[in-house]
């Protein structure tokens, strides 16, 4: 509708902001390691802090959304993101002796905005009258993916042409995105959104088996998507020996490009979401294993890139499937689904980082790496990627169950 056109564009800009806050840190993993000596476990912990903060926000809104002025909170999302990005960029000057502390604090701030965005931006778009709400939801998430493509390409070009040493100025430039979103939200008409009238209203949903099935589905889907998106850059450079500029511009950017392509295709032609989820889970399982086991860097690069297409609908597709099964869920349903996705996005990348560090120090893995002609770091990262395949494999089983029970939408 014309009435909500500005609101829709503001939501798109907010999702591009989320693409900045979720993707720029992993692209700087090796930069932070080189400049500040931060371990892989701590780098993975930054991702964990990001998604645990989002998870906390999700849970707060799951129970207490009725306590907030929803429309005002929506308008504050890009403002909080802007503040967080500036704190992130100012870390070397504000925390010269402990830059990791500054990175963590800034991550908490802009991750709060991301959490609010996950809970509230999708309901805003869902509440805007449309001929095909499912495709509008896919379009919204496609914008995130295309935003990620831009972030990755611009970051790679900046680091290649300027220097990773001056990464802060790149963050300052990216902060223009939430500023645009804030300006768009200012004065925009926002639709009314349904929230539980009290905590007991939210608790009643916990008795529905459908909620927990969909929670598990998006948990596994979020892990499958974010483990690859967060570690792809470091994996291509550290494990496969691909130069960073090539890995980021071909591998990481292609991951986001195929992610956006999958969501855009569903937004235009999509139907039978349960079948799409099942095929996506199967494809992602194969891609993870190829990336981990292939002796040829080119195949590993292609596998990382194609994972984006396979996981493209795992997160938004679960939202679509959940809305079909629990149509009265409103903001609470989106908050719970965001909780599940963020929990998966927290566990997956952190697990890969912990496994990589542990393997690098294991005498057994050091011996194995010597026999394979790999460094301990390369062997550890490959092992981490192999463990990452656990998430899409398990997700495939859940999606098969969703497909078999598609006619019984309630699952209750």
TORKOL-4160 file (C-alpha; in steps of 0.2 Angstrom, whole numbers, padded with zeros to 4 digits, m for minus):
412
<pt num="1" X="0000" Y="0000" Z="0000"/>
<pt num="2" X="0006" Y="0018" Z="m0004"/>
<pt num="3" X="0002" Y="0023" Z="0015"/>
<pt num="4" X="0016" Y="0011" Z="0021"/>
<pt num="5" X="0028" Y="0013" Z="0006"/>
<pt num="6" X="0041" Y="0023" Z="0016"/>
<pt num="7" X="0039" Y="0011" Z="0031"/>
<pt num="8" X="0043" Y="m0003" Z="0019"/>
<pt num="9" X="0059" Y="0005" Z="0013"/>
<pt num="10" X="0064" Y="0009" Z="0031"/>
<pt num="11" X="0063" Y="m0009" Z="0035"/>
<pt num="12" X="0073" Y="m0013" Z="0020"/>
<pt num="13" X="0087" Y="m0001" Z="0026"/>
<pt num="14" X="0086" Y="m0008" Z="0043"/>
<pt num="15" X="0089" Y="m0026" Z="0036"/>
<pt num="16" X="0104" Y="m0019" Z="0026"/>
<pt num="17" X="0110" Y="m0012" Z="0043"/>
<pt num="18" X="0109" Y="m0029" Z="0050"/>
<pt num="19" X="0119" Y="m0035" Z="0036"/>
<pt num="20" X="0133" Y="m0023" Z="0041"/>
<pt num="21" X="0133" Y="m0027" Z="0059"/>
<pt num="22" X="0132" Y="m0046" Z="0056"/>
<pt num="23" X="0145" Y="m0048" Z="0043"/>
<pt num="24" X="0158" Y="m0034" Z="0045"/>
<pt num="25" X="0166" Y="m0042" Z="0061"/>
<pt num="26" X="0170" Y="m0059" Z="0053"/>
<pt num="27" X="0178" Y="m0051" Z="0038"/>
<pt num="28" X="0190" Y="m0043" Z="0050"/>
<pt num="29" X="0194" Y="m0059" Z="0060"/>
<pt num="30" X="0212" Y="m0061" Z="0053"/>
<pt num="31" X="0214" Y="m0042" Z="0054"/>
<pt num="32" X="0210" Y="m0042" Z="0073"/>
<pt num="33" X="0221" Y="m0057" Z="0075"/>
<pt num="34" X="0236" Y="m0049" Z="0067"/>
<pt num="35" X="0234" Y="m0032" Z="0074"/>
<pt num="36" X="0228" Y="m0036" Z="0092"/>
<pt num="37" X="0233" Y="m0055" Z="0094"/>
<pt num="38" X="0216" Y="m0061" Z="0097"/>
<pt num="39" X="0214" Y="m0080" Z="0097"/>
<pt num="40" X="0201" Y="m0089" Z="0086"/>
<pt num="41" X="0191" Y="m0094" Z="0101"/>
<pt num="42" X="0189" Y="m0075" Z="0106"/>
<pt num="43" X="0185" Y="m0071" Z="0088"/>
<pt num="44" X="0172" Y="m0084" Z="0088"/>
<pt num="45" X="0166" Y="m0077" Z="0105"/>
<pt num="46" X="0163" Y="m0060" Z="0097"/>
<pt num="47" X="0150" Y="m0069" Z="0085"/>
<pt num="48" X="0143" Y="m0078" Z="0101"/>
<pt num="49" X="0141" Y="m0061" Z="0110"/>
<pt num="50" X="0133" Y="m0054" Z="0094"/>
<pt num="51" X="0120" Y="m0068" Z="0093"/>
<pt num="52" X="0117" Y="m0070" Z="0112"/>
<pt num="53" X="0114" Y="m0052" Z="0114"/>
<pt num="54" X="0101" Y="m0054" Z="0100"/>
<pt num="55" X="0094" Y="m0069" Z="0109"/>
<pt num="56" X="0092" Y="m0059" Z="0125"/>
<pt num="57" X="0082" Y="m0046" Z="0116"/>
<pt num="58" X="0072" Y="m0059" Z="0108"/>
<pt num="59" X="0067" Y="m0067" Z="0124"/>
<pt num="60" X="0063" Y="m0051" Z="0132"/>
<pt num="61" X="0051" Y="m0047" Z="0118"/>
<pt num="62" X="0044" Y="m0065" Z="0119"/>
<pt num="63" X="0037" Y="m0061" Z="0136"/>
<pt num="64" X="0036" Y="m0042" Z="0138"/>
<pt num="65" X="0032" Y="m0035" Z="0121"/>
<pt num="66" X="0016" Y="m0028" Z="0128"/>
<pt num="67" X="0026" Y="m0017" Z="0140"/>
<pt num="68" X="0034" Y="m0008" Z="0125"/>
<pt num="69" X="0028" Y="0005" Z="0113"/>
<pt num="70" X="0031" Y="m0005" Z="0098"/>
<pt num="71" X="0031" Y="0009" Z="0085"/>
<pt num="72" X="0044" Y="0020" Z="0095"/>
<pt num="73" X="0055" Y="0005" Z="0097"/>
<pt num="74" X="0055" Y="0001" Z="0079"/>
<pt num="75" X="0061" Y="0019" Z="0075"/>
<pt num="76" X="0075" Y="0017" Z="0088"/>
<pt num="77" X="0082" Y="0002" Z="0080"/>
<pt num="78" X="0094" Y="0011" Z="0067"/>
<pt num="79" X="0099" Y="0024" Z="0080"/>
<pt num="80" X="0105" Y="0011" Z="0092"/>
<pt num="81" X="0115" Y="0002" Z="0077"/>
<pt num="82" X="0123" Y="0019" Z="0073"/>
<pt num="83" X="0129" Y="0021" Z="0090"/>
<pt num="84" X="0136" Y="0004" Z="0091"/>
<pt num="85" X="0145" Y="0005" Z="0075"/>
<pt num="86" X="0154" Y="0021" Z="0080"/>
<pt num="87" X="0159" Y="0014" Z="0097"/>
<pt num="88" X="0166" Y="m0001" Z="0087"/>
<pt num="89" X="0176" Y="0010" Z="0076"/>
<pt num="90" X="0182" Y="0021" Z="0090"/>
<pt num="91" X="0188" Y="0006" Z="0100"/>
<pt num="92" X="0207" Y="0008" Z="0096"/>
<pt num="93" X="0207" Y="0026" Z="0103"/>
<pt num="94" X="0194" Y="0022" Z="0118"/>
<pt num="95" X="0202" Y="0006" Z="0123"/>
<pt num="96" X="0220" Y="0007" Z="0117"/>
<pt num="97" X="0227" Y="m0006" Z="0130"/>
<pt num="98" X="0212" Y="m0018" Z="0129"/>
<pt num="99" X="0204" Y="m0017" Z="0112"/>
<pt num="100" X="0195" Y="m0033" Z="0114"/>
<pt num="101" X="0185" Y="m0026" Z="0128"/>
<pt num="102" X="0179" Y="m0011" Z="0117"/>
<pt num="103" X="0175" Y="m0023" Z="0103"/>
<pt num="104" X="0164" Y="m0033" Z="0114"/>
<pt num="105" X="0155" Y="m0018" Z="0121"/>
<pt num="106" X="0152" Y="m0011" Z="0104"/>
<pt num="107" X="0146" Y="m0028" Z="0098"/>
<pt num="108" X="0133" Y="m0028" Z="0112"/>
<pt num="109" X="0126" Y="m0011" Z="0107"/>
<pt num="110" X="0124" Y="m0015" Z="0089"/>
<pt num="111" X="0118" Y="m0032" Z="0092"/>
<pt num="112" X="0104" Y="m0025" Z="0102"/>
<pt num="113" X="0098" Y="m0016" Z="0087"/>
<pt num="114" X="0100" Y="m0032" Z="0077"/>
<pt num="115" X="0089" Y="m0042" Z="0089"/>
<pt num="116" X="0076" Y="m0028" Z="0089"/>
<pt num="117" X="0076" Y="m0029" Z="0071"/>
<pt num="118" X="0073" Y="m0047" Z="0070"/>
<pt num="119" X="0059" Y="m0046" Z="0082"/>
<pt num="120" X="0050" Y="m0031" Z="0075"/>
<pt num="121" X="0055" Y="m0028" Z="0057"/>
<pt num="122" X="0047" Y="m0044" Z="0050"/>
<pt num="123" X="0031" Y="m0041" Z="0059"/>
<pt num="124" X="0030" Y="m0024" Z="0052"/>
<pt num="125" X="0032" Y="m0031" Z="0034"/>
<pt num="126" X="0020" Y="m0045" Z="0039"/>
<pt num="127" X="0007" Y="m0032" Z="0045"/>
<pt num="128" X="0007" Y="m0022" Z="0029"/>
<pt num="129" X="m0007" Y="m0028" Z="0017"/>
<pt num="130" X="0000" Y="m0038" Z="0002"/>
<pt num="131" X="m0006" Y="m0050" Z="m0011"/>
<pt num="132" X="0007" Y="m0063" Z="m0006"/>
<pt num="133" X="0014" Y="m0061" Z="0012"/>
<pt num="134" X="0025" Y="m0076" Z="0010"/>
<pt num="135" X="0034" Y="m0068" Z="m0005"/>
<pt num="136" X="0035" Y="m0051" Z="0004"/>
<pt num="137" X="0044" Y="m0059" Z="0019"/>
<pt num="138" X="0056" Y="m0068" Z="0007"/>
<pt num="139" X="0059" Y="m0051" Z="m0002"/>
<pt num="140" X="0063" Y="m0043" Z="0015"/>
<pt num="141" X="0076" Y="m0056" Z="0019"/>
<pt num="142" X="0083" Y="m0055" Z="0001"/>
<pt num="143" X="0087" Y="m0037" Z="0005"/>
<pt num="144" X="0098" Y="m0043" Z="0019"/>
<pt num="145" X="0107" Y="m0055" Z="0008"/>
<pt num="146" X="0110" Y="m0042" Z="m0005"/>
<pt num="147" X="0116" Y="m0030" Z="0008"/>
<pt num="148" X="0128" Y="m0043" Z="0014"/>
<pt num="149" X="0135" Y="m0044" Z="m0004"/>
<pt num="150" X="0138" Y="m0025" Z="m0004"/>
<pt num="151" X="0147" Y="m0026" Z="0013"/>
<pt num="152" X="0158" Y="m0040" Z="0008"/>
<pt num="153" X="0163" Y="m0032" Z="m0009"/>
<pt num="154" X="0166" Y="m0015" Z="m0002"/>
<pt num="155" X="0176" Y="m0022" Z="0013"/>
<pt num="156" X="0187" Y="m0032" Z="0002"/>
<pt num="157" X="0190" Y="m0018" Z="m0010"/>
<pt num="158" X="0194" Y="m0006" Z="0005"/>
<pt num="159" X="0206" Y="m0018" Z="0013"/>
<pt num="160" X="0214" Y="m0021" Z="m0004"/>
<pt num="161" X="0216" Y="m0003" Z="m0010"/>
<pt num="162" X="0219" Y="0006" Z="0007"/>
<pt num="163" X="0224" Y="m0006" Z="0021"/>
<pt num="164" X="0216" Y="m0017" Z="0035"/>
<pt num="165" X="0226" Y="m0006" Z="0047"/>
<pt num="166" X="0214" Y="0008" Z="0044"/>
<pt num="167" X="0198" Y="m0003" Z="0046"/>
<pt num="168" X="0190" Y="0010" Z="0058"/>
<pt num="169" X="0186" Y="0022" Z="0044"/>
<pt num="170" X="0177" Y="0008" Z="0034"/>
<pt num="171" X="0166" Y="0006" Z="0049"/>
<pt num="172" X="0163" Y="0025" Z="0050"/>
<pt num="173" X="0157" Y="0024" Z="0031"/>
<pt num="174" X="0146" Y="0009" Z="0034"/>
<pt num="175" X="0137" Y="0019" Z="0049"/>
<pt num="176" X="0128" Y="0029" Z="0035"/>
<pt num="177" X="0117" Y="0015" Z="0032"/>
<pt num="178" X="0108" Y="0015" Z="0049"/>
<pt num="179" X="0107" Y="0034" Z="0048"/>
<pt num="180" X="0097" Y="0033" Z="0031"/>
<pt num="181" X="0086" Y="0020" Z="0040"/>
<pt num="182" X="0083" Y="0032" Z="0054"/>
<pt num="183" X="0078" Y="0046" Z="0043"/>
<pt num="184" X="0066" Y="0035" Z="0033"/>
<pt num="185" X="0058" Y="0029" Z="0049"/>
<pt num="186" X="0056" Y="0047" Z="0055"/>
<pt num="187" X="0038" Y="0052" Z="0050"/>
<pt num="188" X="0034" Y="0035" Z="0042"/>
<pt num="189" X="0017" Y="0027" Z="0045"/>
<pt num="190" X="0018" Y="0010" Z="0054"/>
<pt num="191" X="0005" Y="m0003" Z="0054"/>
<pt num="192" X="m0002" Y="m0010" Z="0070"/>
<pt num="193" X="0005" Y="m0026" Z="0076"/>
<pt num="194" X="m0002" Y="m0040" Z="0087"/>
<pt num="195" X="0006" Y="m0043" Z="0104"/>
<pt num="196" X="0000" Y="m0054" Z="0119"/>
<pt num="197" X="m0010" Y="m0044" Z="0132"/>
<pt num="198" X="0001" Y="m0051" Z="0146"/>
<pt num="199" X="0014" Y="m0063" Z="0151"/>
<pt num="200" X="0001" Y="m0077" Z="0153"/>
<pt num="201" X="m0004" Y="m0074" Z="0135"/>
<pt num="202" X="0013" Y="m0078" Z="0129"/>
<pt num="203" X="0015" Y="m0093" Z="0141"/>
<pt num="204" X="0000" Y="m0101" Z="0133"/>
<pt num="205" X="0009" Y="m0103" Z="0117"/>
<pt num="206" X="0023" Y="m0114" Z="0125"/>
<pt num="207" X="0010" Y="m0128" Z="0127"/>
<pt num="208" X="0009" Y="m0129" Z="0108"/>
<pt num="209" X="0020" Y="m0143" Z="0101"/>
<pt num="210" X="0021" Y="m0133" Z="0084"/>
<pt num="211" X="0031" Y="m0119" Z="0092"/>
<pt num="212" X="0044" Y="m0131" Z="0098"/>
<pt num="213" X="0046" Y="m0140" Z="0081"/>
<pt num="214" X="0048" Y="m0123" Z="0072"/>
<pt num="215" X="0060" Y="m0117" Z="0086"/>
<pt num="216" X="0071" Y="m0132" Z="0082"/>
<pt num="217" X="0069" Y="m0130" Z="0064"/>
<pt num="218" X="0075" Y="m0112" Z="0064"/>
<pt num="219" X="0089" Y="m0116" Z="0077"/>
<pt num="220" X="0096" Y="m0129" Z="0065"/>
<pt num="221" X="0094" Y="m0118" Z="0050"/>
<pt num="222" X="0101" Y="m0103" Z="0059"/>
<pt num="223" X="0117" Y="m0113" Z="0063"/>
<pt num="224" X="0119" Y="m0120" Z="0045"/>
<pt num="225" X="0118" Y="m0102" Z="0038"/>
<pt num="226" X="0128" Y="m0092" Z="0051"/>
<pt num="227" X="0142" Y="m0105" Z="0054"/>
<pt num="228" X="0147" Y="m0104" Z="0035"/>
<pt num="229" X="0143" Y="m0085" Z="0033"/>
<pt num="230" X="0154" Y="m0081" Z="0049"/>
<pt num="231" X="0168" Y="m0092" Z="0046"/>
<pt num="232" X="0169" Y="m0092" Z="0027"/>
<pt num="233" X="0181" Y="m0078" Z="0025"/>
<pt num="234" X="0194" Y="m0085" Z="0038"/>
<pt num="235" X="0191" Y="m0103" Z="0032"/>
<pt num="236" X="0195" Y="m0099" Z="0014"/>
<pt num="237" X="0211" Y="m0090" Z="0019"/>
<pt num="238" X="0217" Y="m0100" Z="0033"/>
<pt num="239" X="0212" Y="m0118" Z="0028"/>
<pt num="240" X="0212" Y="m0117" Z="0009"/>
<pt num="241" X="0226" Y="m0104" Z="0007"/>
<pt num="242" X="0216" Y="m0093" Z="m0004"/>
<pt num="243" X="0221" Y="m0075" Z="m0004"/>
<pt num="244" X="0210" Y="m0064" Z="0006"/>
<pt num="245" X="0205" Y="m0052" Z="m0008"/>
<pt num="246" X="0200" Y="m0067" Z="m0019"/>
<pt num="247" X="0192" Y="m0077" Z="m0005"/>
<pt num="248" X="0181" Y="m0062" Z="0000"/>
<pt num="249" X="0176" Y="m0057" Z="m0017"/>
<pt num="250" X="0173" Y="m0074" Z="m0024"/>
<pt num="251" X="0169" Y="m0085" Z="m0010"/>
<pt num="252" X="0161" Y="m0074" Z="0004"/>
<pt num="253" X="0153" Y="m0062" Z="m0008"/>
<pt num="254" X="0146" Y="m0077" Z="m0019"/>
<pt num="255" X="0139" Y="m0085" Z="m0003"/>
<pt num="256" X="0129" Y="m0069" Z="0000"/>
<pt num="257" X="0125" Y="m0067" Z="m0018"/>
<pt num="258" X="0118" Y="m0085" Z="m0020"/>
<pt num="259" X="0109" Y="m0082" Z="m0003"/>
<pt num="260" X="0101" Y="m0067" Z="m0010"/>
<pt num="261" X="0097" Y="m0076" Z="m0027"/>
<pt num="262" X="0088" Y="m0090" Z="m0018"/>
<pt num="263" X="0077" Y="m0078" Z="m0008"/>
<pt num="264" X="0074" Y="m0067" Z="m0023"/>
<pt num="265" X="0068" Y="m0082" Z="m0033"/>
<pt num="266" X="0057" Y="m0088" Z="m0019"/>
<pt num="267" X="0050" Y="m0070" Z="m0018"/>
<pt num="268" X="0045" Y="m0071" Z="m0036"/>
<pt num="269" X="0041" Y="m0089" Z="m0039"/>
<pt num="270" X="0040" Y="m0097" Z="m0022"/>
<pt num="271" X="0028" Y="m0110" Z="m0016"/>
<pt num="272" X="0029" Y="m0127" Z="m0006"/>
<pt num="273" X="0040" Y="m0120" Z="0007"/>
<pt num="274" X="0042" Y="m0137" Z="0016"/>
<pt num="275" X="0049" Y="m0145" Z="0000"/>
<pt num="276" X="0061" Y="m0130" Z="m0002"/>
<pt num="277" X="0067" Y="m0132" Z="0016"/>
<pt num="278" X="0070" Y="m0150" Z="0014"/>
<pt num="279" X="0080" Y="m0148" Z="m0002"/>
<pt num="280" X="0090" Y="m0133" Z="0006"/>
<pt num="281" X="0095" Y="m0144" Z="0020"/>
<pt num="282" X="0101" Y="m0158" Z="0009"/>
<pt num="283" X="0111" Y="m0146" Z="m0002"/>
<pt num="284" X="0119" Y="m0138" Z="0013"/>
<pt num="285" X="0124" Y="m0154" Z="0020"/>
<pt num="286" X="0133" Y="m0159" Z="0004"/>
<pt num="287" X="0142" Y="m0142" Z="0003"/>
<pt num="288" X="0148" Y="m0142" Z="0020"/>
<pt num="289" X="0156" Y="m0159" Z="0018"/>
<pt num="290" X="0164" Y="m0154" Z="0001"/>
<pt num="291" X="0171" Y="m0138" Z="0009"/>
<pt num="292" X="0179" Y="m0148" Z="0023"/>
<pt num="293" X="0185" Y="m0164" Z="0014"/>
<pt num="294" X="0190" Y="m0158" Z="m0004"/>
<pt num="295" X="0208" Y="m0158" Z="m0007"/>
<pt num="296" X="0206" Y="m0144" Z="m0021"/>
<pt num="297" X="0204" Y="m0126" Z="m0015"/>
<pt num="298" X="0193" Y="m0122" Z="m0030"/>
<pt num="299" X="0180" Y="m0135" Z="m0025"/>
<pt num="300" X="0181" Y="m0129" Z="m0007"/>
<pt num="301" X="0178" Y="m0111" Z="m0013"/>
<pt num="302" X="0163" Y="m0117" Z="m0024"/>
<pt num="303" X="0156" Y="m0127" Z="m0010"/>
<pt num="304" X="0157" Y="m0112" Z="0002"/>
<pt num="305" X="0149" Y="m0101" Z="m0011"/>
<pt num="306" X="0135" Y="m0113" Z="m0016"/>
<pt num="307" X="0130" Y="m0115" Z="0003"/>
<pt num="308" X="0123" Y="m0098" Z="0002"/>
<pt num="309" X="0110" Y="m0104" Z="m0011"/>
<pt num="310" X="0106" Y="m0120" Z="m0001"/>
<pt num="311" X="0103" Y="m0111" Z="0016"/>
<pt num="312" X="0095" Y="m0096" Z="0008"/>
<pt num="313" X="0077" Y="m0100" Z="0013"/>
<pt num="314" X="0081" Y="m0110" Z="0029"/>
<pt num="315" X="0078" Y="m0094" Z="0041"/>
<pt num="316" X="0064" Y="m0085" Z="0031"/>
<pt num="317" X="0057" Y="m0101" Z="0026"/>
<pt num="318" X="0055" Y="m0107" Z="0044"/>
<pt num="319" X="0046" Y="m0090" Z="0048"/>
<pt num="320" X="0034" Y="m0093" Z="0034"/>
<pt num="321" X="0031" Y="m0111" Z="0040"/>
<pt num="322" X="0028" Y="m0105" Z="0058"/>
<pt num="323" X="0016" Y="m0091" Z="0052"/>
<pt num="324" X="0006" Y="m0105" Z="0043"/>
<pt num="325" X="0005" Y="m0116" Z="0058"/>
<pt num="326" X="0003" Y="m0102" Z="0072"/>
<pt num="327" X="m0006" Y="m0088" Z="0063"/>
<pt num="328" X="m0011" Y="m0080" Z="0079"/>
<pt num="329" X="0007" Y="m0078" Z="0086"/>
<pt num="330" X="0010" Y="m0060" Z="0081"/>
<pt num="331" X="0026" Y="m0052" Z="0088"/>
<pt num="332" X="0028" Y="m0066" Z="0101"/>
<pt num="333" X="0030" Y="m0079" Z="0087"/>
<pt num="334" X="0043" Y="m0069" Z="0078"/>
<pt num="335" X="0052" Y="m0066" Z="0094"/>
<pt num="336" X="0052" Y="m0084" Z="0098"/>
<pt num="337" X="0058" Y="m0089" Z="0081"/>
<pt num="338" X="0071" Y="m0075" Z="0081"/>
<pt num="339" X="0077" Y="m0083" Z="0098"/>
<pt num="340" X="0079" Y="m0100" Z="0090"/>
<pt num="341" X="0088" Y="m0093" Z="0075"/>
<pt num="342" X="0100" Y="m0083" Z="0086"/>
<pt num="343" X="0103" Y="m0097" Z="0097"/>
<pt num="344" X="0108" Y="m0108" Z="0082"/>
<pt num="345" X="0118" Y="m0093" Z="0075"/>
<pt num="346" X="0127" Y="m0092" Z="0092"/>
<pt num="347" X="0131" Y="m0110" Z="0095"/>
<pt num="348" X="0137" Y="m0115" Z="0077"/>
<pt num="349" X="0151" Y="m0102" Z="0074"/>
<pt num="350" X="0157" Y="m0103" Z="0092"/>
<pt num="351" X="0158" Y="m0122" Z="0091"/>
<pt num="352" X="0168" Y="m0120" Z="0075"/>
<pt num="353" X="0180" Y="m0108" Z="0083"/>
<pt num="354" X="0182" Y="m0119" Z="0099"/>
<pt num="355" X="0185" Y="m0135" Z="0088"/>
<pt num="356" X="0198" Y="m0126" Z="0078"/>
<pt num="357" X="0208" Y="m0119" Z="0093"/>
<pt num="358" X="0207" Y="m0136" Z="0102"/>
<pt num="359" X="0213" Y="m0146" Z="0086"/>
<pt num="360" X="0228" Y="m0134" Z="0083"/>
<pt num="361" X="0234" Y="m0139" Z="0101"/>
<pt num="362" X="0230" Y="m0158" Z="0100"/>
<pt num="363" X="0246" Y="m0169" Z="0098"/>
<pt num="364" X="0235" Y="m0181" Z="0088"/>
<pt num="365" X="0229" Y="m0168" Z="0076"/>
<pt num="366" X="0246" Y="m0161" Z="0074"/>
<pt num="367" X="0252" Y="m0178" Z="0069"/>
<pt num="368" X="0237" Y="m0180" Z="0057"/>
<pt num="369" X="0241" Y="m0163" Z="0049"/>
<pt num="370" X="0259" Y="m0168" Z="0046"/>
<pt num="371" X="0254" Y="m0184" Z="0037"/>
<pt num="372" X="0242" Y="m0174" Z="0026"/>
<pt num="373" X="0254" Y="m0161" Z="0022"/>
<pt num="374" X="0244" Y="m0147" Z="0031"/>
<pt num="375" X="0247" Y="m0135" Z="0045"/>
<pt num="376" X="0239" Y="m0138" Z="0062"/>
<pt num="377" X="0228" Y="m0123" Z="0058"/>
<pt num="378" X="0222" Y="m0129" Z="0042"/>
<pt num="379" X="0218" Y="m0146" Z="0049"/>
<pt num="380" X="0209" Y="m0139" Z="0064"/>
<pt num="381" X="0198" Y="m0127" Z="0053"/>
<pt num="382" X="0194" Y="m0142" Z="0041"/>
<pt num="383" X="0189" Y="m0152" Z="0056"/>
<pt num="384" X="0178" Y="m0137" Z="0062"/>
<pt num="385" X="0170" Y="m0136" Z="0045"/>
<pt num="386" X="0166" Y="m0155" Z="0045"/>
<pt num="387" X="0158" Y="m0153" Z="0062"/>
<pt num="388" X="0148" Y="m0139" Z="0055"/>
<pt num="389" X="0139" Y="m0151" Z="0043"/>
<pt num="390" X="0130" Y="m0158" Z="0059"/>
<pt num="391" X="0118" Y="m0144" Z="0058"/>
<pt num="392" X="0111" Y="m0145" Z="0041"/>
<pt num="393" X="0111" Y="m0164" Z="0042"/>
<pt num="394" X="0100" Y="m0163" Z="0058"/>
<pt num="395" X="0090" Y="m0149" Z="0050"/>
<pt num="396" X="0086" Y="m0160" Z="0035"/>
<pt num="397" X="0077" Y="m0173" Z="0046"/>
<pt num="398" X="0067" Y="m0159" Z="0054"/>
<pt num="399" X="0062" Y="m0152" Z="0037"/>
<pt num="400" X="0057" Y="m0170" Z="0031"/>
<pt num="401" X="0045" Y="m0170" Z="0046"/>
<pt num="402" X="0038" Y="m0153" Z="0042"/>
<pt num="403" X="0035" Y="m0159" Z="0024"/>
<pt num="404" X="0026" Y="m0175" Z="0030"/>
<pt num="405" X="0015" Y="m0165" Z="0042"/>
<pt num="406" X="0012" Y="m0151" Z="0030"/>
<pt num="407" X="m0007" Y="m0155" Z="0028"/>
<pt num="408" X="m0009" Y="m0154" Z="0047"/>
<pt num="409" X="m0002" Y="m0137" Z="0049"/>
<pt num="410" X="m0005" Y="m0135" Z="0067"/>
<pt num="411" X="0007" Y="m0150" Z="0072"/>
<pt num="412" X="m0003" Y="m0150" Z="0089"/>
